[in-house]
């Protein structure tokens, strides 16, 4: 999945650069919306 596709699924991110999107939302709910094996890295606290 590229960044444009991610924005199309999850909406506008809290922060974005040319190669990074940061979302402030419930990660479990967000992961339900995206295709399996489409995220290479997640960081949560």
C-alpha positions, 0 to 999 in steps of 0.5 A: 500500500502506498501513502495515497492509498492509506490516506484514501482508507484512513483519511487525513493523517495527524502528520505527514511527510513525503514518506511517512504518515502518523495517525492519532486514532485507535490502532485496532480499529484502523488495522481492521480497515486496511488490507492484511500484510500492507503495513511494514511498521507500526509504533504505538504507546 
